[in-house]
Amino acid sequence: MNDQNHEEPPALSVASLVKRYGDLTAVDGVSLTAHSHEILGVLGPNGAGKTSLLEMLMGLRGLTSGSVRVLDIDPATSERELRKVASIQPQQAELFPTLTTIETLELWATFYDQPRAPSTVLEDVGLTGSRDVRVRNLSGGQERRLLVGTALIGNPRVTVLDEPSSGLDPNARADLWEVITAFRDEGRTVVLSTHSMEEAEAVCDRVAIMHRGRLVALGRPSELIAEHAPHHVISCAREPGQDLSWAEELDDVVRVETVGNRTNIHARRYEDVMEAVSKAERPARDLRVRNAGLDEVFRGLTGADLGDETASDAGRRGEGVEAR
């Protein structure tokens, strides 16, 4: 993670940003900043308002109220100037299906004064082996990587990535994370949206947690965990008819919850809790213990899971736009 002290003005600033679709408020009073040498993650479930927020940052969607500045440029009024210094990788975009991957990047390179070398970007996003494959023949994951390449080829000072690793296998995802962090280390600013706790903890210097269009927390992942989830999670297989709610009466237990086919016991200390549930009349089985993470932070702040879909971006269906 990057430890810049951010004494310089922010590369991106958002103040009291609101976006409404009819009666639905997709983004509700969000304020935040992002700096050079920083990856800012926007974390939340599908429909939390992440895509609407990111599109407003790049001037692709009008705002209802509030303000956005990217390198002191107003995206709503200076789109051409913004495109010289900033870029976005949307979740979906119309690429030319008959072009190959290298031809696509060569075309995008012509849009910029000082682009990166297309062959270098192709290597960065792991598509060298698909250099001569036409876009229409790419897999979903390959097309996602090519979209990231189109966002990076212009050498932008600020880039916005909407769910960049969605649909990628673990190896491709890890490779992409290296590309993104190297881009940050060159002094650039990256804002990325994700609903993956793993991605947010692995890549992001700071995380903005969104729920139902609102910013509910902002900070370094380690700081958010220390403040909102300073405990361990003892997980066990959920047996038919087994009730572990009694564990809430144990010292150090914060709460007990059921997630899928497992029961999770949140506790400040785990040793005594594990002993108690393993020696109960119906002992807990398949016991596992781990430190709490951003998923517990999100659940503690909102009462929801990161996998739950909310309505904020779903309201875009009312404007004929696919919910994201």
KEVEX-115789 format. One record per atom (N, C-alpha, C, CB): x negated, y negated, z; residue in three letters. Coordinates in pm, whole numbers, plus 50000, padded with zeros to 5 digits. Glycine has a CB too. Example, Ala and Ser with C-alpha at 12.3 -4.5 7.8 and 13.67 -1.06 7.14 Angstrom:
! residues 2
486815056950780ALA/487705045050780ALA/486805033050780ALA/488695044750905ALA/487155022550708SER/486335010650714SER/487104999750787SER/485925006050572SER/
! end
This chain:
! residues 324
499175012050000MET/500005000050000MET/499134987550000MET/500945000050121MET/499664977049945ASN/498904964749929ASN/499054956050052ASN/499354957049803ASN/497974949250091ASP/497994941150213ASP/497704926450186ASP/496984946450312ASP/498104921350071GLN/497924907050042GLN/498704898750144GLN/498374903749897GLN/498164886950181ASN/498824878850284ASN/499834868950226ASN/497784871350363ASN/499934868050094HIS/500994860450030HIS/501054845850073HIS/502314866950057HIS/499884839050077GLU/499894824750106GLU/500294816749982GLU/498524820350156GLU/500154822449864GLU/500524815549740GLU/502034815849722GLU/499824821949619GLU/502574807049638PRO/504024806949615PRO/504474820449558PRO/504414795549519PRO/505704824449585PRO/506184837249534PRO/506284837249382PRO/507534840649594PRO/506044848849322ALA/506214850149178ALA/507694850349141ALA/505524862849127ALA/508504855049233LEU/509944856049209LEU/510684852249336LEU/510344870449164LEU/511704844049322SER/512514840349439SER/513984840449403SER/512094826449492SER/514774845649494VAL/516224846649479VAL/516854840349602VAL/516694861549461VAL/517834831549581ALA/518484824749693ALA/519994825849680ALA/518054809949699ALA/520614832049781SER/522084832649794SER/522754837149664SER/522634818849834SER/522204847549604LEU/522684851949472LEU/523994859849485LEU/521614860649403LEU/524964856149402VAL/526284862649401VAL/526654866049258VAL/527374853549466VAL/527194878149239LYS/527764882149111LYS/529094889149136LYS/526784891349032LYS/530134883849073ARG/531464889849085ARG/531944894848950ARG/532474879749144ARG/532634906148952TYR/533354911348836TYR/534834911648875TYR/532824925648792TYR/535564901648836GLY/536954900948879GLY/537024899549030GLY/537734913248834GLY/537754908649094ASP/537904908149240ASP/536764915249313ASP/539224914349280ASP/535884921649240LEU/534824929349304LEU/533524921349308LEU/534604942649231LEU/532914920549426THR/531634913649441THR/530514923949435THR/531574905749575THR/529764923749325ALA/528694933649304ALA/527424929849378ALA/528404935049155ALA/527114917049383VAL/525944911949456VAL/526454900749545VAL/524804906849358VAL/526194901949675ASP/526874893449772ASP/525874885849859ASP/527794901949861ASP/525424874249808GLY/524584865349889GLY/523174870349914GLY/525234863050018GLY/522554876449814VAL/521214882149831VAL/520144871249819VAL/520964893249726VAL/519214871249914SER/518044862249910SER/516794870649936SER/518174850650016SER/515774868949852LEU/514514876149871LEU/513434869849784LEU/514694891149837LEU/512194873949808THR/511054869449728THR/510184881449694THR/510224858549803THR/509384879849589ALA/508354889749554ALA/507114882149512ALA/508844899449441ALA/505954887849542HIS/504684880849520HIS/503794888349422HIS/503954879049653HIS/502724881649378SER/501714888649300SER/501064899349387SER/500654878649245SER/500474909349323HIS/499874920649395HIS/500904927949481HIS/498714915949481HIS/502174928249437GLU/503204934549520GLU/504174942649436GLU/503954923949601GLU/504574954149491ILE/505684961949437ILE/506824960749537ILE/505284976949413ILE/507904954449493LEU/509104953149576LEU/510124963249527LEU/509674938549570LEU/510544972049615GLY/511564981849581GLY/512934977149624GLY/511244995249645GLY/513914979249537VAL/515314976649571VAL/515964990349587VAL/516044967849460VAL/516244994049711LEU/516665007549745LEU/518145007749781LEU/515835013049862LEU/518865017249724GLY/520275018549755GLY/520905029249669GLY/521005005349737GLY/522105033849705PRO/522775044149626PRO/523275038549494PRO/523945050149704PRO/523685047349405ASN/524305042849281ASN/525515034249313ASN/524705054849192ASN/525625022849245GLY/526755013949269GLY/526515003649377GLY/527935021949305GLY/525295002949432ALA/525024993449541ALA/524854979149492ALA/523804997649617ALA/524704977249361GLY/524484963949306GLY/523074961849254GLY/524774953649410GLY/522264972549252LYS/520854971249214LYS/520704966649069LYS/520134984449234LYS/521404973148978THR/521254969748836THR/521754955648808THR/522014979748748THR/522874951748867SER/523364938048848SER/522324927948896SER/524684935948924SER/521704930749011LEU/520674921749064LEU/519494920848967LEU/520184926649201LEU/518984932248922LEU/517814932148835LEU/518104925248702LEU/517334946248810LEU/519284927348647GLU/519624920848520GLU/519724905648536GLU/520944926348466GLU/520184900948652MET/520224886448675MET/518814880748690MET/521054883248799MET/517894888648746LEU/516514884048759LEU/515904880848623LEU/515664894448831LEU/516294888248521MET/515714886648388MET/516644879048292MET/515394900148330MET/517714873148345GLY/518584865048260GLY/519474873148167GLY/517784855748181GLY/519604886148191LEU/520434894548105LEU/521894894548147LEU/519904908648106LEU/522174889248263ARG/523544888748313ARG/523734875548386ARG/523864900948408ARG/524824868848358GLY/525084856148423GLY/525384857948570GLY/526234849248355GLY/525004847948648LEU/525264848548791LEU/526504840248824LEU/524044843448872LEU/527184844048932THR/528344836448976THR/527924824249055THR/529264845349061THR/526954825949143SER/526394814649218SER/525034818749272SER/527344810149333SER/524314808849326GLY/522974811249376GLY/521934807349273GLY/522804825849415GLY/520684811249298SER/519604807449206SER/518564818449197SER/518954794349251SER/517884818849081VAL/516774827949055VAL/515654820048992VAL/517214839848963VAL/514424822349037ARG/513254816548975ARG/512204827448958ARG/512694804549059ARG/511674828548836VAL/510604837948807VAL/509414829848756VAL/511044848848701VAL/508354829148836LEU/507204820648804LEU/507674806448776LEU/506424826148682LEU/508624801948858ASP/509224788648853ASP/510044786348726ASP/508134778048862ASP/510424797048658ILE/511274796148539ILE/512694800348577ILE/510724805048423ILE/513684793048528ASP/515074796748548ASP/515474806248435ASP/516004784048551ASP/515704819048463PRO/516034828548357PRO/517294824948279PRO/516184842348415PRO/518214818048344ALA/519494814948279ALA/519354804448170ALA/520484810248382ALA/518324795948180THR/518194784848085THR/516924785248001THR/518254771848159THR/515974793848037SER/514674793847967SER/514284808147931SER/513574787248055SER/515164815047860GLU/514914829147829GLU/513654831047746GLU/516114835047755GLU/513434822647646ARG/512264824247560ARG/510974822547640ARG/512304814247445ARG/510944812647727GLU/509754810447810GLU/509544822147905GLU/509884797347890GLU/510644827447959LEU/510564838648052LEU/509974850947984LEU/511934841948110LEU/510374853647860ARG/509934865647790ARG/508424865847766ARG/510654866847656ARG/507774854247775LYS/506314853747758LYS/505574859147880LYS/505874839447730LYS/506234859147995VAL/505524862548119VAL/506204873748198VAL/505414850348205VAL/507384878148156ALA/508134888048233ALA/508804897948140ALA/509184881148323ALA/509084909848193SER/509724920248112SER/510614928748200SER/508664928948042SER/511484936648136ILE/512374945548208ILE/512454958848135ILE/513774939348225ILE/512494969648212GLN/512824982848161GLN/514204986148213GLN/511764993848204GLN/515224985348129PRO/516574988548175PRO/516775003548189PRO/517614982748079PRO/517855007348255GLN/518145021648265GLN/518385027548127GLN/519365024048354GLN/519045020048042GLN/519335024647907GLN/519075013247810GLN/520805029747895GLN/518545016647693ALA/518315006547590ALA/518365013347455ALA/516954999247611ALA/518685005647353GLU/518775011047218GLU/517415009847150GLU/519855003547136GLU/516685020847145LEU/515445021447069LEU/515765025946926LEU/514405030947137LEU/514835023746836PHE/515055027746697PHE/514805042746683PHE/514125019746600PHE/515835050646654PRO/515705065246659PRO/514745071246558PRO/517035071346640PRO/514505064346446THR/513645070146343THR/512175066546360THR/514095065546207THR/511865057446452LEU/510465054146478LEU/509835064646569LEU/510345040046542LEU/508535066646554THR/507805075146647THR/507495067246774THR/506505080646583THR/506965074046874THR/506655067046999THR/505585056446977THR/506195077047106THR/504545059746901ILE/503485049846879ILE/504005038346793ILE/502255056346812ILE/504855041146694GLU/505425030546612GLU/506305021346695GLU/506235036446496GLU/507015027146792THR/507865019046880THR/507015009146959THR/508665027946976THR/505925013847017LEU/505065004947096LEU/504344994847007LEU/504045013147176LEU/503964999046887GLU/503334989546794GLU/504314978446757GLU/502854996846668GLU/505574981946739LEU/506584971846710LEU/506744962346828LEU/507944978346676LEU/506864967846949TRP/507044959247067TRP/505824950247087TRP/507274967847194TRP/504644955047051ALA/503434947147069ALA/503464934446984ALA/502204955347033ALA/504174934846871THR/504224922946784THR/505054911646846THR/504814926646649THR/505794914646951PHE/506634904347014PHE/505824895547110PHE/507784910947089PHE/504564898947137TYR/503784892147241TYR/502474886747184TYR/503504901647359TYR/501974876347248ASP/500724869947203ASP/499494878247237ASP/500594856147264ASP/499494884347356GLN/498334892047401GLN/498794905547458GLN/497524884147507GLN/499254914247372PRO/499764927147421PRO/498654936647461PRO/500644933647315PRO/499004946647539ARG/498094957647565ARG/498034966447440ARG/498564965947689ARG/496984974247428ALA/496844983147313ALA/497914993947319ALA/495434989447310ALA/498694995747212PRO/499755005947213PRO/499255019847251PRO/500415006547078PRO/498085023747202SER/497565037047235SER/497255038347383SER/496315039947152SER/496805027347445THR/496525027447589THR/497805028947668THR/495785014747631THR/498835021447630VAL/500125022347699VAL/500715036247681VAL/501105011547647VAL/500575041947562LEU/501085055347537LEU/500435065347631LEU/500835059447390LEU/499125063747652GLU/498415072447746GLU/498875069747889GLU/496895070347735GLU/499065057047924ASP/499495053548060ASP/500805060448097ASP/499655038348072ASP/501735061048003VAL/503055066748034VAL/503145081547999VAL/504145059047961VAL/502005087647968GLY/501965102147949GLY/502605107147822GLY/502605108548062GLY/502515099447714LEU/503155103547589LEU/502165105147474LEU/504205093447550LEU/500875106147505THR/499885107847398THR/500185120247315THR/498475108647456THR/500605130947380GLY/500925143247308GLY/502165142247223GLY/501075154347404GLY/502955131847244SER/504175129647165SER/504045117347076SER/505395128047258SER/502825113947043ARG/502525101846966ARG/503355100946838ARG/501045101346932ARG/503495111946766ASP/504165111646636ASP/505575117446640ASP/503345119146535ASP/506125118946759VAL/507505123946774VAL/508465112246760VAL/507705131146911VAL/509515114146682ARG/510505103546664ARG/511355102146790ARG/511395106446542ARG/511805090046815VAL/512575087046935VAL/513785096246947VAL/513035072446935VAL/514445099146836ARG/515665107346841ARG/515375121646887ARG/516335107646705ARG/514105125746882ASN/513735139346923ASN/513105140047061ASN/512785145246822ASN/513035128747131LEU/512475128547266LEU/513465134147366LEU/512065114347305LEU/512945140147472SER/513805143947584SER/514195131547662SER/513095154247676SER/515155133047752GLY/515565121547833GLY/514425115847914GLY/516695125447924GLY/513595124547973GLY/512465119848052GLY/511425112847968GLY/511845131248125GLY/511175118047847GLN/510215111647757GLN/510705097947713GLN/509945120447635GLN/511995096847684GLU/512525083847644GLU/512435073847758GLU/513985085247597GLU/512635078647882ARG/512515069747998ARG/511085064548009ARG/512915077148127ARG/510105073147986ARG/508715068747993ARG/508385058847881ARG/507775080847985ARG/508965061047763LEU/508745051747654LEU/509345038047686LEU/509345057147523LEU/510495037947751LEU/511095025247793LEU/510185017747889LEU/512465027647858LEU/509575025147983VAL/508615018748074VAL/507455012947993VAL/508095028848180VAL/507005020247893GLY/505925015247808GLY/506285002247738GLY/505565025547705GLY/507525001047691THR/507934988547625THR/507944976947723THR/509324990147562THR/508144979847853ALA/508124969147953ALA/506704964847988ALA/508844973648079ALA/505744973947973LEU/504374970948014LEU/503504965647901LEU/503734983248072LEU/503894968047776ILE/502984965147666ILE/502704950247647ILE/503554970847538ILE/503604941747690GLY/503404927347674GLY/502494921047776GLY/504704920547678GLY/501894929347866ASN/501014924047971ASN/501734913848058ASN/499774917647908ASN/502964916648102PRO/503724906748178PRO/503134904348316PRO/505174911048190PRO/503294892448366ARG/502894889548504ARG/503924894748603ARG/502694874448524ARG/505174895648558VAL/506264901248639VAL/506994911548554VAL/507244890048690VAL/507194923348608THR/507994933248536THR/509034939248629THR/507104944348477THR/510204941748574VAL/511344947248648VAL/511654960948589VAL/512594937748641VAL/511674971148674LEU/511894984948630LEU/513134990448700LEU/510654993748660LEU/514134994248622ASP/515394999248676ASP/515385014448676ASP/516604993848595ASP/515235020348795GLU/515185034848812GLU/514135040948718GLU/516575041248786GLU/512865036748725PRO/511875040948625PRO/511585055848625PRO/510605033648647PRO/511695062648740SER/511325076748745SER/512525086048738SER/510555079648871SER/513715080648715SER/514905088948707SER/514775099048592SER/516165080248687SER/515045111648622GLY/514995121948519GLY/513625127748493GLY/515525116548394GLY/512595123148564LEU/511245128248542LEU/510965139948635LEU/510205117148562LEU/510145149448588ASP/509735160348675ASP/508705155048775ASP/509155172348593ASP/508415162648883PRO/507525157348988PRO/506165152848938PRO/507325167849093PRO/505555160148845ASN/504235156248795ASN/504305143348715ASN/503645167348709ASN/505305142348627ALA/505455130048548ALA/505775118248638ALA/506575131848442ALA/506555120648743ARG/506895109948836ARG/505645104948908ARG/507935114648938ARG/504815114148955ALA/503575110249024ALA/502645102548930ALA/502855122549081ALA/502565106948805ASP/501725099848707ASP/502235085748685ASP/501685107548573ASP/503555084248675LEU/504135070948654LEU/503885061948774LEU/505645072048627LEU/503955067548894TRP/503665059649013TRP/502245054149008TRP/503875068049140TRP/501305062048958GLU/499925057248946GLU/499835045548849GLU/498995068548900GLU/500575046448739VAL/500595035548641VAL/501145022748704VAL/501435039348517VAL/502235024148779ILE/502875012448840ILE/501975006048945ILE/504225016448903ILE/501335014249028THR/500465008549132THR/499215002249070THR/500065019449233THR/498685008148962ALA/497535002048894ALA/497924988648834ALA/497005011448783ALA/499124987648783PHE/499634975048729PHE/499694964548839PHE/501034977048664PHE/500194968548956ARG/500224959649073ARG/498824955149113ARG/500894966549192ARG/497884964449110ASP/496524961549154ASP/495804951749061ASP/495724974249163ASP/496334949748940GLU/495784939648849GLU/496254925548886GLU/496184942848705GLU/497054924448993GLY/497524911349037GLY/498924908048991GLY/496604900848989GLY/499624917948940ARG/500954915448885ARG/502034918448988ARG/501184923848759ARG/503264914948952THR/504414917049039THR/505334927248975THR/505174903649065THR/505724937149053VAL/506654947349005VAL/507864947649098VAL/505964961448999VAL/509054947049039VAL/510294949149113VAL/510944961449052VAL/511254936449106VAL/511174971549134LEU/511794983749082LEU/512964987849169LEU/510764995149074LEU/513984993149104SER/515124998449178SER/514995013549187SER/516454994449110SER/515515019149295THR/515455033449315THR/516505037549417THR/514055037949360THR/516955050149407HIS/517745055749516HIS/516985067249580HIS/519135060449465HIS/515665067749551SER/514795078249604SER/513985072949722SER/513875083649495SER/514245078649838MET/513465075049956MET/511995078249935MET/513995082250081MET/511705089549872GLU/510315093549847GLU/509595083249761GLU/510275107249779GLU/510245078549656GLU/509625068649568GLU/509385055549642GLU/510505066249445GLU/510365051249720ALA/510225038649793ALA/509065039249892ALA/511525035249867ALA/508935050349963GLU/507865051550061GLU/506505053249995GLU/508135063350154GLU/506455059849878ALA/505185062749813ALA/504615050849738ALA/505345074249719ALA/505485042349683VAL/505035032249587VAL/505175017949638VAL/505805033749460VAL/506235015049713CYS/506615001149738CYS/505874995149856CYS/508115000349761CYS/505414982749838ASP/504824975149948ASP/505894970250044ASP/504004963349894ASP/507014965649988ARG/508174961950069ARG/509424967750002ARG/508294946350084ARG/510454969350083VAL/511704975150035VAL/512864966150075VAL/511904989550089VAL/513724963149978ALA/514984956150004ALA/516094966649998ALA/515234944449901ALA/516754969150109ILE/517804979250114ILE/519144972750088ILE/517804986550251ILE/519854977749985MET/521154972149948MET/522264982349972MET/521144967849800MET/523414976950014HIS/524604985250034HIS/525824976750006HIS/524654991250179HIS/526644981449914ARG/527864974249876ARG/527584959649839ARG/528894974849989ARG/526494957649767GLY/526154944449716GLY/525404935549811GLY/527374937649676GLY/525234939849935ARG/524574931450035ARG/523174936550067ARG/525404930850163ARG/522294927350100LEU/520954930650147LEU/521054933250297LEU/519924919250115LEU/520814945750338VAL/520974949150480VAL/519654950050554VAL/521704962250492VAL/518534950850482ALA/517214951150547ALA/516144948250443ALA/516954964850618ALA/515054942250488LEU/513944938950399LEU/512644939650478LEU/514124924850335LEU/511674947350429GLY/510394948250498GLY/509554959650444GLY/510614949950647GLY/508384961350504ARG/507534972650467ARG/508214985650512ARG/506114971350531ARG/508084996450435PRO/508725008950476PRO/508375013150618PRO/508345019950381PRO/507095012250653SER/506675016450788SER/507315007750895SER/505165015850801SER/507464994750868GLU/508074985750966GLU/509564988450980GLU/507844971150925GLU/510244991150868LEU/511674994150874LEU/511925007050950LEU/512254995150732LEU/511075017050928ILE/511235029650999ILE/510975027651148ILE/510275040450943ILE/509935020151182ALA/509605017751323ALA/510725010151394ALA/508295010051335ALA/511375000951323GLU/512424992851385GLU/513765000051392GLU/512594979951310GLU/514125007051285HIS/515485012451276HIS/515585027551294HIS/516065008751144HIS/514465034651286ALA/514525049251301ALA/513255054451367ALA/514725055951164ALA/512945049651489PRO/511705053751555PRO/511855067151625PRO/511265043051656PRO/512165077551549HIS/512415090451611HIS/512065101851515HIS/513885091451655HIS/512295113951564HIS/512065125951485HIS/513415131851444HIS/511225136451564HIS/513395140151342VAL/514595147251298VAL/514335162151311VAL/514985143451151VAL/515105168651399ILE/515035183251414ILE/516185188951332ILE/515115187651565ILE/515845196751231SER/516855202051140SER/516955217151156SER/516515198350993SER/518185222351153CYS/518375236851162CYS/519505241051069CYS/518685241051308CYS/519495253851033ALA/520545259150946ALA/521875258451018ALA/520235273750904ALA/522905254650944ARG/524255253651001ARG/524935267250991ARG/525095242650929ARG/525165273551107GLU/525805286751111GLU/527325285151119GLU/525275294951231GLU/528085294351058PRO/529555293651066PRO/530035293451211PRO/530195305550992PRO/530865283751244GLY/531435282851377GLY/530495277351483GLY/531895296051419GLY/529275274251446GLN/528305269251544GLN/528495254251565GLN/526855272251499GLN/528515250151690ASP/528705235951725ASP/527525231451811ASP/530065233651799ASP/526745222451757LEU/525585217351832LEU/525815203251884LEU/524355217651744LEU/527065198951888SER/527345185351936SER/526905183652081SER/528825182151922SER/526835194752157TRP/526395193752296TRP/524975188052308TRP/526435207552363TRP/524205189052200ALA/522825184052204ALA/522775168952224ALA/522085187752076ALA/523875161952194GLU/523905147452215GLU/523725143752361GLU/525205141652163GLU/523995153352452GLU/523855150652596GLU/522415152252643GLU/524755159852675GLU/521545157552559LEU/520155159552599LEU/519415146152605LEU/519435169052502LEU/518475145352697ASP/517625133452704ASP/516885131652572ASP/516615134452823ASP/516725119452531ASP/515975115652411ASP/516725117952280ASP/514685123152407ASP/517905124252283VAL/518655126252159VAL/519395113552122VAL/519645138052172VAL/519215109051998VAL/519855096951949VAL/521225100051892VAL/518995090151843VAL/521295110251807ARG/522585114351750ARG/522425128051686ARG/523105103951646ARG/523575134451662VAL/523635147351594VAL/524545145751474VAL/524145158751689VAL/524125150751359GLU/524925149351238GLU/524805161751152GLU/524505136851158GLU/525805163751067THR/525785174750971THR/525535169050833THR/527115182750975THR/524535174350764VAL/524205170150628VAL/524135182750543VAL/522855162050623VAL/525135184750459GLY/525185196750376GLY/525305209150462GLY/523945197750288GLY/524405218650442ASN/524455231150518ASN/523485231350634ASN/524165242850426ASN/523085219250681ARG/522165218450793ARG/522685208550897ARG/520765214250744ARG/522265210751020THR/522555201451129THR/521265194051163THR/523135208851254THR/521345180851169ASN/520185172651203ASN/520365166451340ASN/519965161551096ASN/519375168151424ILE/519375162251558ILE/518275151651560ILE/519145173051670ILE/518655139351583HIS/517705128251587HIS/517305125851732HIS/518315115251523HIS/515995126151757ALA/515525125051895ALA/514225117351902ALA/515345138951957ALA/514065109752011ARG/512825102152030ARG/511645111452057ARG/512995092152146ARG/511905122552127ARG/510905133052147ARG/511555146252106ARG/510405133552297ARG/510785154852043TYR/511405166851986TYR/511115179752061TYR/510965168351845TYR/510065180152144GLU/509665192852203GLU/510775199052289GLU/508415190852287GLU/511325191352384ASP/512355196752473ASP/513635200052396ASP/512665186852584ASP/513945192152295VAL/515155194652216VAL/515025207852141VAL/515425183052118VAL/513885210252078MET/513685222652004MET/513765234752097MET/512335222551932MET/513225233352215GLU/513295244452311GLU/514735247052352GLU/512435241452435GLU/515505236352376ALA/516895238052420ALA/517745244852314ALA/517495224552457ALA/517645240452190VAL/518515246152086VAL/518065260052045VAL/518555236951963VAL/516785263152062SER/516315276652026SER/516645286852134SER/514815276452002SER/516925282152257LYS/517255291252367LYS/518725290552404LYS/516405287952488LYS/519535283952323ALA/520975282952351ALA/521635296552336ALA/521645272652257ALA/522905297352382GLU/523645309952371GLU/523695314852227GLU/525075308252426GLU/523885305452134ARG/523755308451991ARG/522555300451940ARG/525085304751910ARG/521375306351941PRO/520165298751907PRO/520215292951766PRO/518935307651921PRO/519695280951754ALA/519575274851622ALA/518495282251543ALA/519235259651633ALA/518735283551413ARG/517805290951328ARG/517205281751222ARG/518515302951261ARG/516075286051170ASP/515365278651065ASP/515105264351109ASP/516175278750933ASP/514495263051226LEU/514205249851282LEU/513065243051206LEU/513865250951432LEU/513255230351177ARG/512225222251113ARG/512205208651181ARG/512485220750958ARG/511045202351185VAL/510945189151246VAL/510115180051156VAL/510315190051389VAL/510515167651147ARG/509795157751067ARG/510035143951126ARG/510235158150917ARG/509205134551088ASN/509435120651126ASN/510595115051046ASN/508155112151106ASN/511345106051106ALA/512425099451033ALA/511835091050920ALA/513275090751128ALA/512625089150814GLY/512175081350699GLY/513205070950660GLY/511875090350581GLY/513065065750539LEU/513975055250494LEU/515405060150477LEU/513485049450364LEU/515575073250452ASP/516955077950442ASP/517665076750576ASP/516985092550395ASP/516935079250687GLU/517535077250819GLU/517745062450849GLU/516655083650928GLU/516825053950802VAL/517015039550817VAL/518305035350748VAL/515815031750759VAL/518475039850624PHE/519675036050549PHE/520935041250617PHE/519595041450405PHE/520905053850659ARG/522085059550723ARG/522405052450853ARG/521875074550749ARG/521365048950929GLY/521595041951055GLY/522165027951036GLY/520325041151133GLY/521745021150928LEU/522215007550903LEU/523605007050841LEU/521245000350812LEU/523935017250761THR/525175016450681THR/526195027250714THR/524835017350537THR/525765038050779GLY/526665049250802GLY/526885057650678GLY/527965044250852GLY/526165054950570ALA/526315062250444ALA/524995068950408ALA/526765052750330ALA/525055077950309ASP/523865084550258ASP/523415077950129ASP/524125099550236ASP/522115078750099LEU/521605073049975LEU/522205079749853LEU/520095074049971LEU/522675091949868GLY/523285098949756GLY/524725094949730GLY/523225113549778GLY/525335087149819ASP/526725083049800ASP/526805071949697ASP/527345078449934ASP/527835072249613GLU/528045061349518GLU/528985051149579GLU/528605066649383GLU/528655038449564THR/529515027749611THR/530075020349492THR/528755018149704THR/530835009749517ALA/531635003849410ALA/531024991549345ALA/532955000249462ALA/529894986449394SER/529434973349348SER/529144973049199SER/528194969449423SER/528224981449151ASP/527944981749008ASP/529034989048932ASP/526614988148982ASP/529794997549001ALA/530885004248933ALA/531914994348883ALA/531525014449025ALA/531974982548946GLY/532914972348902GLY/532634967448763GLY/532894960848996GLY/531444970348713ARG/531104966048578ARG/531924973548473ARG/529624968148552ARG/532524984848511ARG/533384991748417ARG/534514982648370ARG/533955004548479ARG/534894973548460GLY/535974964348425GLY/535594954748315GLY/536394956548545GLY/534264953148290GLU/533814944448182GLU/533304952648064GLU/532724934948232GLU/533654965648064GLY/533254974047954GLY/531784977647956GLY/533574967347826GLY/531154977048073VAL/529754980448086VAL/529644992748173VAL/528934968548146VAL/528785001848134GLU/528635014048210GLU/528135011048351GLU/527685023648140GLU/528745017248450ALA/528335015148588ALA/526975021348611ALA/529355020948686ALA/526125013848683ARG/524795018948714ARG/524415015048855ARG/523745013748614ARG/
! end
